[in-house]
Amino acid sequence: MHRFYIYLTAFISITTMPVSAFAEIAAETVTADAQNRNRTHTINSNDLHFDFPSVNYNHLIKQIRTSHTHLIQLKNENTKYLDENQLNSKDALITIFIPGGLLYAAVRKSNLEKAQSELAEITKVMDELSYDLLAMQAKVNTLTVAHLQ
């Protein structure tokens, strides 16, 4: 009887598991297999074996450019939000005359400060990606490896 419950539980879990879960499991397996296949095996003069991942620089450059483009869009949206939602005289009147106005002003100011910090972070990441893109384009198809002597 105990075995019947195990089989019943397995059957229910398989039949009720969403198809997306199977797709995720299959994708993880394919990704792991691809990572194992894309490796470069080298041996140095002291018979020391190295196993490095192979890098498709053109694909990597394309991904960096895509991420950079996405960050430009985010930066533009964030800048537009900051321009449209600056504190003005209307907000001052709301703060002074309406009950709860101080809370309103605090929330508005907090949202603006959060947007400004996000803008700073986006700019920082964009600068890093620009530097990485330049470095990748300068060293396309070259790999520098350090080893102990």
C-alpha positions as CSV (number, residue, x, y, z in Angstrom):
1,M,0.0,0.0,0.0
2,H,2.9,2.3,0.8
3,R,4.3,1.8,-2.7
4,F,1.0,2.7,-4.2
5,Y,1.1,6.1,-2.4
6,I,4.6,6.8,-3.8
7,Y,3.4,6.0,-7.3
8,L,0.3,8.0,-6.9
9,T,2.3,11.0,-5.6
10,A,4.8,10.7,-8.5
11,F,1.9,10.5,-11.0
12,I,0.2,13.5,-9.6
13,S,3.3,15.6,-9.4
14,I,4.2,14.8,-13.0
15,T,0.8,15.4,-14.4
16,T,0.3,18.7,-12.5
17,M,3.8,20.1,-13.1
18,P,3.6,23.0,-15.5
19,V,5.2,22.5,-18.9
20,S,7.4,25.5,-18.3
21,A,9.1,23.6,-15.5
22,F,10.0,20.8,-18.0
23,A,11.3,23.5,-20.4
24,E,13.5,25.0,-17.7
25,I,14.9,21.6,-16.8
26,A,15.7,20.9,-20.5
27,A,17.2,24.3,-20.9
28,E,19.5,23.9,-17.9
29,T,20.6,20.5,-19.3
30,V,21.3,21.9,-22.8
31,T,23.2,24.9,-21.3
32,A,25.3,22.6,-19.1
33,D,26.1,20.4,-22.1
34,A,27.0,23.4,-24.2
35,Q,29.3,24.7,-21.5
36,N,31.1,21.3,-21.3
37,R,31.5,21.1,-25.1
38,N,32.8,24.7,-25.6
39,R,36.1,24.2,-23.8
40,T,39.7,24.5,-24.9
41,H,42.1,22.0,-23.6
42,T,45.8,23.0,-23.6
43,I,49.0,21.5,-22.2
44,N,52.0,23.6,-21.3
45,S,55.7,22.6,-21.5
46,N,55.6,21.0,-18.0
47,D,52.7,18.7,-18.9
48,L,50.3,20.7,-16.9
49,H,46.8,20.4,-18.4
50,F,44.5,23.5,-18.7
51,D,40.8,23.4,-19.6
52,F,39.5,26.9,-20.5
53,P,36.1,27.8,-21.6
54,S,35.9,28.8,-25.3
55,V,34.7,32.3,-25.8
56,N,32.7,33.5,-28.8
57,Y,33.8,37.1,-28.9
58,N,31.4,38.2,-31.6
59,H,28.5,36.8,-29.6
60,L,29.8,38.4,-26.5
61,I,30.2,41.8,-28.2
62,K,26.6,41.5,-29.5
63,Q,25.3,40.9,-26.0
64,I,27.2,43.9,-24.6
65,R,25.8,46.1,-27.3
66,T,22.3,44.9,-26.6
67,S,22.7,45.5,-22.9
68,H,24.1,48.9,-23.6
69,T,21.2,49.8,-25.8
70,H,18.8,48.6,-23.2
71,L,20.5,50.8,-20.6
72,I,20.3,53.8,-22.9
73,Q,16.6,53.3,-23.0
74,L,16.4,53.0,-19.2
75,K,18.5,56.1,-18.8
76,N,16.2,58.1,-21.2
77,E,13.1,56.9,-19.4
78,N,14.6,57.8,-16.0
79,T,15.7,61.2,-17.1
80,K,12.2,61.9,-18.6
81,Y,10.6,60.9,-15.3
82,L,13.0,63.2,-13.3
83,D,12.2,66.1,-15.7
84,E,8.4,65.6,-15.5
85,N,8.2,65.0,-11.7
86,Q,10.3,67.8,-10.2
87,L,8.9,69.4,-7.1
88,N,7.1,72.7,-7.9
89,S,4.8,75.3,-6.4
90,K,1.8,73.0,-6.8
91,D,3.5,70.5,-4.5
92,A,4.3,73.2,-2.0
93,L,0.7,74.2,-1.9
94,I,-0.4,70.6,-1.4
95,T,2.1,70.2,1.3
96,I,1.0,73.3,3.2
97,F,-2.8,73.2,2.8
98,I,-3.9,69.6,2.5
99,P,-3.9,67.2,5.5
100,G,-1.3,64.7,4.9
101,G,0.6,67.0,2.7
102,L,3.9,66.4,4.5
103,L,3.5,62.7,3.9
104,Y,2.8,63.5,0.2
105,A,5.9,65.6,-0.1
106,A,8.1,63.0,1.7
107,V,6.9,60.3,-0.7
108,R,7.5,62.5,-3.8
109,K,10.9,63.5,-2.6
110,S,11.8,59.9,-1.8
111,N,10.7,58.8,-5.3
112,L,12.8,61.5,-6.9
113,E,15.9,60.6,-4.8
114,K,15.4,56.9,-5.7
115,A,15.2,57.8,-9.4
116,Q,18.3,59.9,-9.2
117,S,20.2,57.1,-7.5
118,E,19.0,54.7,-10.2
119,L,20.1,57.1,-12.9
120,A,23.6,57.3,-11.3
121,E,23.8,53.5,-11.1
122,I,22.6,53.2,-14.8
123,T,25.3,55.7,-15.8
124,K,28.0,53.8,-13.9
125,V,27.0,50.5,-15.5
126,M,26.9,52.1,-19.0
127,D,30.4,53.4,-18.5
128,E,31.6,50.0,-17.5
129,L,29.9,48.3,-20.5
130,S,31.4,50.9,-22.8
131,Y,34.9,50.2,-21.4
132,D,34.3,46.4,-21.7
133,L,33.1,46.9,-25.3
134,L,36.2,48.8,-26.3
135,A,38.4,46.2,-24.6
136,M,36.6,43.3,-26.3
137,Q,36.8,44.9,-29.7
138,A,40.5,45.6,-29.3
139,K,41.2,42.0,-28.3
140,V,38.9,40.1,-30.6
141,N,39.9,36.4,-30.8
142,T,42.8,36.8,-28.5
143,L,43.1,35.3,-25.0
144,T,45.7,36.2,-22.5
145,V,46.5,33.6,-19.9
146,A,48.9,34.0,-17.0
147,H,50.7,31.0,-15.5
148,L,53.3,30.4,-12.9
149,Q,56.8,29.6,-13.8
